[in-house]
Amino acid sequence: MKMRNLVSNIIQQVRRNGDKALLGFTKKFDKVSLTKKSLRIPVSRMRAALARLEKNERTAIEACARRVYEFHWEEKKRLPQSWTTQKNGIRFGQVYQPVDAVGIYVPGGRFSYPSTVLMSAIPAKLAGVNRRVVVTPPGRLTDSILAAAAISGVSELYQVGGPAAVAALAIGTKTIPKVDLIVGPGNALVTEAKRQLFGEVGIDLLAGPSELVVVADESAEPTWVASDMAAQAEHDPDAKSFLITTHGPLIRKVRQILPKKLLRQCYFFKESKIKNAIKRANDIAGEHVEIILKRPQECLDTLKNGGAFFINGWSPAVMGDYWAGPSHVLPTGRSAKFASGLSVLTFLKRSSLINLSSMAFKKGWKSARKMAEMEGLNLHADSLRIRINREI
């Protein structure tokens, strides 16, 4: 309740005071004094940061960007297309169109995340989104983030973070025009702001702490499993890693390898059969699910819930964080049971298309009128009847 009230107060202040509130919260929470003019980072500064990068850093970002682009380009080619069909004077169909403007939240805090820029802005650009707006706290505005923004084709970048940044994107200020959709991960306060503003603006998902589920048998290398679990725990003190295995000794070995300070974030389950391990994994519905089995293909049909599936020991979740291609913005907190990760599809909206000839209208109007009358909506019925009366 305390967090909810805090976020609500921040949103209301941004709603009332706009840029003034943003500057005040940036000074209060980030300890950075900005002006309205310095809130926005010009594209020239993004390009300059790209030029300044060490060669190996630029090579890494560009290589990861290519993989993200290639994957989502392949996705785009396979997405549903706008369509229409005609029969008996009725033309109907569906139209897919991108949202006009998207806000991308890039977290600050303990780490810097240029990868989140790539994983969010590139799919948005491929979808055809006109304005691709990044917000990120000023304390972690590194050259790598600016360079990733340049490579990804970000239209606007503002150095503001937290619930105030989310509110600015949703409501709009003089400096930051409002957007139609907000995507990207953030801390609990950012997620709460997205929750409160949903409806006024679209959101991708309500992201929580990172998760990893490893389903493994005796073929798994204990040091690899332990390293993957530790990597996930590194994100956040509330991040969780799960090991589900049919091989008891693997649990013992992994526990011995893991740093003791991370064990409180790790959970271990011994199952008698692989099908039981998969059932438990489906129930957890983790953000990342690694399948390290001798015959992983045998269980793929029963693997139902997870933000992303990583098959075999050479496909660690960390490769998905950076280089594999699919966006790493994924559902958490068991929401993978009903939600999907960010993709090109996230930025598209679907509208139905209805085009009736007069003949088709006359064929169906009586049924529609009777439905309206059954619902007690007489003006609806009149809207139909007036067209017939005109013909008489």
C-alpha positions as a LaTeX table, in Angstrom:
\begin{tabular}{lrrr}
\hline
Residue & $x$ (\AA) & $y$ (\AA) & $z$ (\AA) \\
\hline
Met1 & 0.00 & 0.00 & 0.00 \\
Lys2 & 2.84 & 2.37 & 0.83 \\
Met3 & 4.46 & 1.80 & $-2.57$ \\
Arg4 & 1.11 & 2.17 & $-4.34$ \\
Asn5 & 0.48 & 5.51 & $-2.66$ \\
Leu6 & 4.01 & 6.73 & $-3.39$ \\
Val7 & 3.66 & 5.92 & $-7.09$ \\
Ser8 & 0.17 & 7.41 & $-7.26$ \\
Asn9 & 1.49 & 10.66 & $-5.76$ \\
Ile10 & 4.34 & 10.81 & $-8.29$ \\
Ile11 & 1.91 & 10.26 & $-11.17$ \\
Gln12 & $-0.42$ & 12.99 & $-9.94$ \\
Gln13 & 2.43 & 15.46 & $-9.58$ \\
Val14 & 3.59 & 14.77 & $-13.14$ \\
Arg15 & 0.00 & 15.16 & $-14.32$ \\
Arg16 & $-0.29$ & 18.56 & $-12.60$ \\
Asn17 & 3.21 & 19.97 & $-12.99$ \\
Gly18 & 4.71 & 18.23 & $-16.03$ \\
Asp19 & 8.38 & 18.94 & $-16.64$ \\
Lys20 & 8.77 & 20.73 & $-13.31$ \\
Ala21 & 7.80 & 17.53 & $-11.50$ \\
Leu22 & 10.20 & 15.47 & $-13.65$ \\
Leu23 & 13.11 & 17.75 & $-12.82$ \\
Gly24 & 12.23 & 17.70 & $-9.13$ \\
Phe25 & 12.03 & 13.91 & $-8.94$ \\
Thr26 & 15.27 & 13.53 & $-10.90$ \\
Lys27 & 17.04 & 15.76 & $-8.39$ \\
Lys28 & 15.42 & 14.00 & $-5.42$ \\
Phe29 & 15.90 & 10.37 & $-6.44$ \\
Asp30 & 18.84 & 10.43 & $-8.88$ \\
Lys31 & 20.74 & 13.33 & $-7.28$ \\
Val32 & 21.11 & 14.95 & $-10.71$ \\
Ser33 & 20.12 & 18.54 & $-11.51$ \\
Leu34 & 18.75 & 18.93 & $-15.02$ \\
Thr35 & 16.95 & 21.59 & $-17.04$ \\
Lys36 & 14.07 & 21.12 & $-19.47$ \\
Lys37 & 16.56 & 21.42 & $-22.30$ \\
Ser38 & 18.97 & 18.83 & $-20.90$ \\
Leu39 & 16.22 & 16.24 & $-20.32$ \\
Arg40 & 16.42 & 15.28 & $-23.98$ \\
Ile41 & 19.58 & 13.75 & $-25.40$ \\
Pro42 & 20.07 & 14.80 & $-29.04$ \\
Val43 & 20.63 & 12.16 & $-31.70$ \\
Ser44 & 24.03 & 13.73 & $-32.39$ \\
Arg45 & 25.14 & 12.78 & $-28.86$ \\
Met46 & 24.03 & 9.18 & $-29.43$ \\
Arg47 & 26.09 & 9.03 & $-32.63$ \\
Ala48 & 29.07 & 10.62 & $-30.91$ \\
Ala49 & 28.91 & 7.97 & $-28.17$ \\
Leu50 & 28.90 & 5.25 & $-30.83$ \\
Ala51 & 32.00 & 6.77 & $-32.42$ \\
Arg52 & 33.73 & 6.95 & $-29.02$ \\
Leu53 & 33.25 & 3.32 & $-28.09$ \\
Glu54 & 36.20 & 0.98 & $-27.91$ \\
Lys55 & 36.35 & $-1.14$ & $-31.05$ \\
Asn56 & 35.57 & $-4.40$ & $-29.23$ \\
Glu57 & 32.59 & $-2.80$ & $-27.46$ \\
Arg58 & 31.15 & $-1.47$ & $-30.70$ \\
Thr59 & 31.71 & $-4.81$ & $-32.40$ \\
Ala60 & 29.85 & $-6.60$ & $-29.60$ \\
Ile61 & 26.86 & $-4.25$ & $-29.66$ \\
Glu62 & 26.62 & $-4.37$ & $-33.45$ \\
Ala63 & 26.87 & $-8.18$ & $-33.47$ \\
Cys64 & 24.07 & $-8.50$ & $-30.92$ \\
Ala65 & 21.97 & $-5.92$ & $-32.78$ \\
Arg66 & 22.31 & $-7.94$ & $-36.00$ \\
Arg67 & 21.07 & $-11.08$ & $-34.25$ \\
Val68 & 18.09 & $-9.24$ & $-32.75$ \\
Tyr69 & 17.28 & $-7.75$ & $-36.15$ \\
Glu70 & 17.62 & $-11.08$ & $-37.97$ \\
Phe71 & 15.35 & $-12.93$ & $-35.55$ \\
His72 & 12.62 & $-10.32$ & $-35.54$ \\
Trp73 & 12.83 & $-9.88$ & $-39.31$ \\
Glu74 & 12.11 & $-13.59$ & $-39.63$ \\
Glu75 & 9.27 & $-13.17$ & $-37.13$ \\
Lys76 & 7.85 & $-10.25$ & $-39.12$ \\
Lys77 & 7.77 & $-12.30$ & $-42.32$ \\
Arg78 & 5.60 & $-14.88$ & $-40.56$ \\
Leu79 & 3.17 & $-12.54$ & $-38.81$ \\
Pro80 & $-0.52$ & $-12.39$ & $-39.78$ \\
Gln81 & $-1.11$ & $-9.95$ & $-42.62$ \\
Ser82 & $-4.03$ & $-7.62$ & $-43.20$ \\
Trp83 & $-6.70$ & $-9.48$ & $-45.13$ \\
Thr84 & $-10.16$ & $-9.05$ & $-46.65$ \\
Thr85 & $-12.62$ & $-11.39$ & $-48.27$ \\
Gln86 & $-15.92$ & $-10.82$ & $-50.06$ \\
Lys87 & $-19.05$ & $-12.94$ & $-50.22$ \\
Asn88 & $-22.64$ & $-12.04$ & $-51.11$ \\
Gly89 & $-22.02$ & $-8.30$ & $-50.93$ \\
Ile90 & $-20.19$ & $-8.50$ & $-47.61$ \\
Arg91 & $-16.54$ & $-7.49$ & $-47.52$ \\
Phe92 & $-14.86$ & $-8.04$ & $-44.19$ \\
Gly93 & $-11.37$ & $-8.61$ & $-42.87$ \\
Gln94 & $-8.71$ & $-7.48$ & $-40.44$ \\
Val95 & $-6.17$ & $-4.68$ & $-40.67$ \\
Tyr96 & $-2.84$ & $-4.81$ & $-38.80$ \\
Gln97 & $-1.16$ & $-1.48$ & $-38.09$ \\
Pro98 & 1.69 & $-0.36$ & $-35.82$ \\
Val99 & 1.10 & 1.96 & $-32.90$ \\
Asp100 & 2.31 & 5.47 & $-33.69$ \\
Ala101 & 4.56 & 6.02 & $-30.66$ \\
Val102 & 6.19 & 3.70 & $-28.13$ \\
Gly103 & 8.03 & 4.50 & $-24.92$ \\
Ile104 & 10.87 & 2.14 & $-24.01$ \\
Tyr105 & 11.91 & 2.03 & $-20.37$ \\
Val106 & 15.58 & 1.10 & $-19.92$ \\
Pro107 & 16.44 & 0.41 & $-16.26$ \\
Gly108 & 19.27 & 2.06 & $-14.37$ \\
Gly109 & 19.93 & 1.12 & $-10.78$ \\
Arg110 & 22.72 & $-1.39$ & $-10.12$ \\
Phe111 & 23.63 & $-1.99$ & $-13.76$ \\
Ser112 & 23.53 & $-0.44$ & $-17.23$ \\
Tyr113 & 21.44 & $-2.17$ & $-19.90$ \\
Pro114 & 22.28 & $-1.33$ & $-23.52$ \\
Ser115 & 20.91 & $-4.78$ & $-24.38$ \\
Thr116 & 17.40 & $-3.67$ & $-23.38$ \\
Val117 & 17.62 & $-0.83$ & $-25.90$ \\
Leu118 & 18.42 & $-3.31$ & $-28.67$ \\
Met119 & 15.82 & $-5.85$ & $-27.55$ \\
Ser120 & 13.01 & $-3.27$ & $-27.51$ \\
Ala121 & 13.80 & $-0.61$ & $-30.10$ \\
Ile122 & 14.73 & $-2.95$ & $-32.96$ \\
Pro123 & 11.44 & $-4.92$ & $-32.92$ \\
Ala124 & 9.56 & $-1.61$ & $-32.64$ \\
Lys125 & 11.34 & $-0.23$ & $-35.70$ \\
Leu126 & 10.66 & $-3.41$ & $-37.67$ \\
Ala127 & 6.99 & $-3.14$ & $-36.73$ \\
Gly128 & 6.90 & 0.32 & $-38.31$ \\
Val129 & 6.48 & 2.40 & $-35.14$ \\
Asn130 & 7.01 & 6.06 & $-36.05$ \\
Arg131 & 8.29 & 7.42 & $-32.69$ \\
Arg132 & 10.58 & 5.16 & $-30.65$ \\
Val133 & 11.24 & 6.94 & $-27.36$ \\
Val134 & 13.71 & 5.75 & $-24.72$ \\
Val135 & 13.68 & 6.91 & $-21.10$ \\
Thr136 & 16.43 & 5.90 & $-18.68$ \\
Pro137 & 17.73 & 7.28 & $-15.37$ \\
Pro138 & 20.54 & 9.83 & $-15.76$ \\
Gly139 & 22.84 & 8.07 & $-13.30$ \\
Arg140 & 23.43 & 5.16 & $-15.68$ \\
Leu141 & 23.44 & 6.98 & $-19.00$ \\
Thr142 & 26.57 & 5.30 & $-20.37$ \\
Asp143 & 28.11 & 5.54 & $-23.82$ \\
Ser144 & 27.02 & 1.95 & $-24.40$ \\
Ile145 & 23.34 & 2.87 & $-23.90$ \\
Leu146 & 23.67 & 5.91 & $-26.17$ \\
Ala147 & 25.47 & 3.83 & $-28.80$ \\
Ala148 & 22.82 & 1.10 & $-28.64$ \\
Ala149 & 20.18 & 3.80 & $-29.14$ \\
Ala150 & 22.00 & 5.06 & $-32.23$ \\
Ile151 & 22.33 & 1.57 & $-33.69$ \\
Ser152 & 18.69 & 0.70 & $-32.93$ \\
Gly153 & 17.25 & 3.80 & $-34.57$ \\
Val154 & 15.84 & 5.40 & $-31.42$ \\
Ser155 & 13.99 & 8.63 & $-32.30$ \\
Glu156 & 14.12 & 10.35 & $-28.91$ \\
Leu157 & 16.00 & 9.70 & $-25.66$ \\
Tyr158 & 15.28 & 11.35 & $-22.31$ \\
Gln159 & 17.38 & 11.04 & $-19.18$ \\
Val160 & 14.63 & 10.50 & $-16.66$ \\
Gly161 & 13.68 & 7.34 & $-14.80$ \\
Gly162 & 11.37 & 5.72 & $-12.27$ \\
Pro163 & 7.60 & 6.18 & $-12.02$ \\
Ala164 & 7.94 & 9.82 & $-13.12$ \\
Ala165 & 9.34 & 8.72 & $-16.48$ \\
Val166 & 6.50 & 6.24 & $-16.97$ \\
Ala167 & 3.98 & 8.95 & $-16.08$ \\
Ala168 & 5.57 & 11.39 & $-18.53$ \\
Leu169 & 5.31 & 8.84 & $-21.34$ \\
Ala170 & 1.70 & 8.02 & $-20.51$ \\
Ile171 & 0.42 & 11.55 & $-19.85$ \\
Gly172 & 2.83 & 13.72 & $-21.81$ \\
Thr173 & 4.63 & 16.92 & $-20.81$ \\
Lys174 & 5.81 & 19.93 & $-22.83$ \\
Thr175 & 9.18 & 18.24 & $-23.32$ \\
Ile176 & 8.07 & 14.61 & $-23.62$ \\
Pro177 & 5.03 & 14.04 & $-25.87$ \\
Lys178 & 2.82 & 11.16 & $-24.77$ \\
Val179 & 3.11 & 7.72 & $-26.35$ \\
Asp180 & 0.58 & 5.00 & $-27.12$ \\
Leu181 & 2.44 & 2.05 & $-25.59$ \\
Ile182 & 5.11 & 1.59 & $-22.91$ \\
Val183 & 7.44 & $-1.43$ & $-22.94$ \\
Gly184 & 10.51 & $-2.55$ & $-21.07$ \\
Pro185 & 11.43 & $-3.90$ & $-17.64$ \\
Gly186 & 11.96 & $-1.91$ & $-14.46$ \\
Asn187 & 11.96 & $-2.16$ & $-10.70$ \\
Ala188 & 8.86 & $-2.58$ & $-8.52$ \\
Leu189 & 8.09 & 1.15 & $-8.62$ \\
Val190 & 8.25 & 1.28 & $-12.41$ \\
Thr191 & 6.04 & $-1.80$ & $-12.68$ \\
Glu192 & 3.51 & $-0.27$ & $-10.28$ \\
Ala193 & 3.45 & 2.91 & $-12.37$ \\
Lys194 & 2.73 & 0.86 & $-15.49$ \\
Arg195 & $-0.05$ & $-0.95$ & $-13.63$ \\
Gln196 & $-1.68$ & 2.27 & $-12.47$ \\
Leu197 & $-1.45$ & 3.95 & $-15.88$ \\
Phe198 & $-2.63$ & 0.97 & $-17.92$ \\
Gly199 & $-5.75$ & 2.02 & $-19.81$ \\
Glu200 & $-4.48$ & 5.54 & $-20.24$ \\
Val201 & $-1.61$ & 3.99 & $-22.14$ \\
Gly202 & $-0.90$ & 0.48 & $-23.38$ \\
Ile203 & 1.76 & $-1.67$ & $-21.69$ \\
Asp204 & 3.64 & $-4.79$ & $-22.70$ \\
Leu205 & 3.56 & $-6.65$ & $-19.38$ \\
Leu206 & 4.07 & $-6.22$ & $-15.64$ \\
Ala207 & 7.62 & $-7.49$ & $-15.23$ \\
Gly208 & 8.85 & $-8.75$ & $-11.89$ \\
Pro209 & 12.22 & $-10.11$ & $-10.71$ \\
Ser210 & 14.13 & $-12.35$ & $-13.15$ \\
Glu211 & 13.63 & $-16.12$ & $-13.09$ \\
Leu212 & 15.42 & $-19.19$ & $-14.41$ \\
Val213 & 14.11 & $-22.75$ & $-14.44$ \\
Val214 & 16.58 & $-25.52$ & $-15.31$ \\
Val215 & 15.20 & $-28.97$ & $-16.14$ \\
Ala216 & 18.12 & $-31.39$ & $-16.20$ \\
Asp217 & 19.12 & $-35.04$ & $-15.99$ \\
Glu218 & 22.44 & $-36.77$ & $-15.37$ \\
Ser219 & 23.82 & $-35.49$ & $-18.68$ \\
Ala220 & 23.97 & $-31.91$ & $-17.36$ \\
Glu221 & 27.35 & $-30.43$ & $-16.43$ \\
Pro222 & 27.03 & $-29.28$ & $-12.78$ \\
Thr223 & 29.37 & $-26.30$ & $-13.20$ \\
Trp224 & 27.33 & $-25.03$ & $-16.16$ \\
Val225 & 24.04 & $-25.38$ & $-14.31$ \\
Ala226 & 25.43 & $-23.63$ & $-11.23$ \\
Ser227 & 26.86 & $-20.83$ & $-13.34$ \\
Asp228 & 23.54 & $-20.29$ & $-15.12$ \\
Met229 & 21.65 & $-20.18$ & $-11.82$ \\
Ala230 & 24.18 & $-17.75$ & $-10.33$ \\
Ala231 & 23.97 & $-15.51$ & $-13.40$ \\
Gln232 & 20.22 & $-15.18$ & $-13.01$ \\
Ala233 & 20.52 & $-14.44$ & $-9.29$ \\
Glu234 & 23.00 & $-11.67$ & $-10.12$ \\
His235 & 20.26 & $-9.52$ & $-11.68$ \\
Asp236 & 18.45 & $-8.70$ & $-8.48$ \\
Pro237 & 18.31 & $-9.85$ & $-4.82$ \\
Asp238 & 14.74 & $-10.99$ & $-5.53$ \\
Ala239 & 15.64 & $-12.98$ & $-8.66$ \\
Lys240 & 15.01 & $-16.72$ & $-8.44$ \\
Ser241 & 16.63 & $-19.81$ & $-9.96$ \\
Phe242 & 15.07 & $-23.28$ & $-9.92$ \\
Leu243 & 16.72 & $-26.63$ & $-10.63$ \\
Ile244 & 14.36 & $-29.53$ & $-11.36$ \\
Thr245 & 16.14 & $-32.81$ & $-11.97$ \\
Thr246 & 15.72 & $-36.57$ & $-12.02$ \\
His247 & 19.34 & $-36.95$ & $-10.87$ \\
Gly248 & 19.79 & $-36.37$ & $-7.14$ \\
Pro249 & 23.61 & $-36.05$ & $-7.21$ \\
Leu250 & 23.25 & $-33.05$ & $-9.56$ \\
Ile251 & 21.47 & $-31.09$ & $-6.83$ \\
Arg252 & 24.23 & $-31.85$ & $-4.34$ \\
Lys253 & 27.00 & $-30.84$ & $-6.75$ \\
Val254 & 25.28 & $-27.63$ & $-7.86$ \\
Arg255 & 24.63 & $-26.59$ & $-4.25$ \\
Gln256 & 28.32 & $-27.10$ & $-3.47$ \\
Ile257 & 29.41 & $-24.97$ & $-6.43$ \\
Leu258 & 27.00 & $-22.07$ & $-5.95$ \\
Pro259 & 28.23 & $-19.14$ & $-3.82$ \\
Lys260 & 26.61 & $-19.46$ & $-0.40$ \\
Lys261 & 25.23 & $-15.93$ & $-0.56$ \\
Leu262 & 23.14 & $-16.90$ & $-3.60$ \\
Leu263 & 21.65 & $-20.11$ & $-2.19$ \\
Arg264 & 18.72 & $-18.25$ & $-0.65$ \\
Gln265 & 17.64 & $-17.33$ & $-4.19$ \\
Cys266 & 17.88 & $-20.91$ & $-5.48$ \\
Tyr267 & 15.34 & $-23.73$ & $-5.22$ \\
Phe268 & 15.88 & $-27.44$ & $-5.88$ \\
Phe269 & 13.43 & $-30.20$ & $-6.78$ \\
Lys270 & 14.05 & $-33.92$ & $-7.29$ \\
Glu271 & 11.54 & $-35.70$ & $-9.53$ \\
Ser272 & 11.32 & $-39.40$ & $-10.35$ \\
Lys273 & 10.52 & $-38.91$ & $-14.04$ \\
Ile274 & 11.22 & $-36.33$ & $-16.72$ \\
Lys275 & 7.49 & $-35.88$ & $-17.34$ \\
Asn276 & 7.07 & $-34.89$ & $-13.68$ \\
Ala277 & 9.95 & $-32.43$ & $-13.98$ \\
Ile278 & 8.31 & $-30.85$ & $-17.03$ \\
Lys279 & 4.98 & $-30.68$ & $-15.20$ \\
Arg280 & 6.62 & $-28.76$ & $-12.35$ \\
Ala281 & 8.39 & $-26.46$ & $-14.81$ \\
Asn282 & 5.05 & $-25.74$ & $-16.50$ \\
Asp283 & 3.57 & $-24.84$ & $-13.12$ \\
Ile284 & 6.43 & $-22.45$ & $-12.28$ \\
Ala285 & 6.12 & $-20.92$ & $-15.78$ \\
Gly286 & 9.49 & $-19.22$ & $-15.53$ \\
Glu287 & 10.85 & $-16.32$ & $-17.51$ \\
His288 & 13.73 & $-18.45$ & $-18.84$ \\
Val289 & 13.50 & $-22.25$ & $-19.06$ \\
Glu290 & 16.63 & $-24.28$ & $-19.82$ \\
Ile291 & 16.17 & $-27.90$ & $-20.92$ \\
Ile292 & 19.39 & $-29.86$ & $-20.43$ \\
Leu293 & 18.51 & $-33.48$ & $-21.14$ \\
Lys294 & 19.99 & $-36.35$ & $-23.14$ \\
Arg295 & 16.89 & $-36.36$ & $-25.37$ \\
Pro296 & 15.34 & $-32.90$ & $-25.06$ \\
Gln297 & 13.26 & $-33.28$ & $-28.22$ \\
Glu298 & 11.14 & $-35.93$ & $-26.49$ \\
Cys299 & 9.68 & $-33.42$ & $-24.04$ \\
Leu300 & 9.21 & $-30.37$ & $-26.25$ \\
Asp301 & 5.56 & $-31.16$ & $-26.99$ \\
Thr302 & 4.73 & $-31.16$ & $-23.27$ \\
Leu303 & 6.68 & $-27.99$ & $-22.48$ \\
Lys304 & 3.93 & $-25.36$ & $-22.33$ \\
Asn305 & 4.81 & $-22.42$ & $-20.09$ \\
Gly306 & 7.88 & $-20.21$ & $-20.23$ \\
Gly307 & 8.98 & $-16.84$ & $-21.55$ \\
Ala308 & 11.71 & $-18.49$ & $-23.64$ \\
Phe309 & 12.97 & $-22.06$ & $-23.91$ \\
Phe310 & 16.72 & $-22.75$ & $-24.13$ \\
Ile311 & 17.47 & $-26.23$ & $-25.43$ \\
Asn312 & 20.70 & $-28.06$ & $-24.42$ \\
Gly313 & 23.67 & $-26.92$ & $-22.37$ \\
Trp314 & 25.10 & $-24.81$ & $-25.18$ \\
Ser315 & 22.05 & $-22.53$ & $-25.08$ \\
Pro316 & 22.31 & $-20.77$ & $-21.70$ \\
Ala317 & 19.80 & $-18.08$ & $-20.82$ \\
Val318 & 22.61 & $-15.52$ & $-20.86$ \\
Met319 & 22.93 & $-15.98$ & $-24.63$ \\
Gly320 & 19.25 & $-15.05$ & $-24.80$ \\
Asp321 & 19.99 & $-11.97$ & $-22.72$ \\
Tyr322 & 22.33 & $-10.63$ & $-25.39$ \\
Trp323 & 23.02 & $-12.46$ & $-28.63$ \\
Ala324 & 20.58 & $-15.26$ & $-29.53$ \\
Gly325 & 18.07 & $-12.89$ & $-31.14$ \\
Pro326 & 14.63 & $-13.05$ & $-29.46$ \\
Ser327 & 13.89 & $-10.09$ & $-27.21$ \\
His328 & 14.85 & $-10.66$ & $-23.59$ \\
Val329 & 11.82 & $-8.69$ & $-22.35$ \\
Leu330 & 9.85 & $-11.69$ & $-21.08$ \\
Pro331 & 6.91 & $-12.49$ & $-18.78$ \\
Thr332 & 7.71 & $-13.26$ & $-15.13$ \\
Gly333 & 5.82 & $-14.27$ & $-11.99$ \\
Arg334 & 4.01 & $-17.18$ & $-13.69$ \\
Ser335 & 2.49 & $-14.81$ & $-16.23$ \\
Ala336 & 4.06 & $-16.96$ & $-18.98$ \\
Lys337 & 0.92 & $-19.09$ & $-18.52$ \\
Phe338 & $-1.02$ & $-16.43$ & $-20.42$ \\
Ala339 & 1.47 & $-13.81$ & $-21.67$ \\
Ser340 & 4.27 & $-13.67$ & $-24.23$ \\
Gly341 & 7.58 & $-11.89$ & $-24.51$ \\
Leu342 & 8.13 & $-8.67$ & $-26.42$ \\
Ser343 & 8.24 & $-9.06$ & $-30.20$ \\
Val344 & 7.26 & $-7.26$ & $-33.38$ \\
Leu345 & 3.69 & $-8.35$ & $-32.66$ \\
Thr346 & 3.75 & $-6.33$ & $-29.41$ \\
Phe347 & 3.74 & $-3.11$ & $-31.43$ \\
Leu348 & 0.92 & $-4.04$ & $-33.80$ \\
Lys349 & $-2.79$ & $-3.52$ & $-33.25$ \\
Arg350 & $-5.58$ & $-5.24$ & $-35.12$ \\
Ser351 & $-8.79$ & $-3.63$ & $-36.40$ \\
Ser352 & $-11.75$ & $-5.37$ & $-38.00$ \\
Leu353 & $-12.94$ & $-4.15$ & $-41.41$ \\
Ile354 & $-16.66$ & $-4.29$ & $-42.32$ \\
Asn355 & $-18.00$ & $-3.12$ & $-45.69$ \\
Leu356 & $-21.63$ & $-4.03$ & $-46.51$ \\
Ser357 & $-23.44$ & $-3.47$ & $-49.76$ \\
Ser358 & $-27.07$ & $-2.32$ & $-49.60$ \\
Met359 & $-28.09$ & $-5.85$ & $-50.60$ \\
Ala360 & $-26.13$ & $-7.37$ & $-47.72$ \\
Phe361 & $-27.59$ & $-4.83$ & $-45.28$ \\
Lys362 & $-31.13$ & $-5.67$ & $-46.34$ \\
Lys363 & $-30.42$ & $-9.35$ & $-45.89$ \\
Gly364 & $-29.24$ & $-9.00$ & $-42.31$ \\
Trp365 & $-30.90$ & $-5.93$ & $-40.82$ \\
Lys366 & $-33.97$ & $-7.70$ & $-39.39$ \\
Ser367 & $-31.84$ & $-10.12$ & $-37.38$ \\
Ala368 & $-29.71$ & $-7.25$ & $-36.10$ \\
Arg369 & $-32.83$ & $-5.21$ & $-35.24$ \\
Lys370 & $-34.38$ & $-8.10$ & $-33.31$ \\
Met371 & $-31.15$ & $-8.53$ & $-31.31$ \\
Ala372 & $-31.19$ & $-4.81$ & $-30.46$ \\
Glu373 & $-34.83$ & $-5.02$ & $-29.34$ \\
Met374 & $-34.12$ & $-8.06$ & $-27.17$ \\
Glu375 & $-31.40$ & $-6.06$ & $-25.46$ \\
Gly376 & $-33.71$ & $-3.10$ & $-24.97$ \\
Leu377 & $-31.61$ & $-0.82$ & $-27.18$ \\
Asn378 & $-34.34$ & 0.83 & $-29.22$ \\
Leu379 & $-32.13$ & 3.55 & $-30.69$ \\
His380 & $-29.90$ & 0.81 & $-32.06$ \\
Ala381 & $-32.97$ & $-0.64$ & $-33.78$ \\
Asp382 & $-33.87$ & 2.81 & $-35.12$ \\
Ser383 & $-30.37$ & 3.16 & $-36.61$ \\
Leu384 & $-31.16$ & 0.14 & $-38.76$ \\
Arg385 & $-34.82$ & 0.91 & $-39.49$ \\
Ile386 & $-34.11$ & 4.44 & $-40.75$ \\
Arg387 & $-32.10$ & 3.03 & $-43.64$ \\
Ile388 & $-34.92$ & 0.76 & $-44.70$ \\
Asn389 & $-37.50$ & 3.55 & $-44.39$ \\
Arg390 & $-35.41$ & 5.67 & $-46.73$ \\
Glu391 & $-35.77$ & 3.00 & $-49.39$ \\
Ile392 & $-39.56$ & 2.87 & $-49.11$ \\
\hline
\end{tabular}
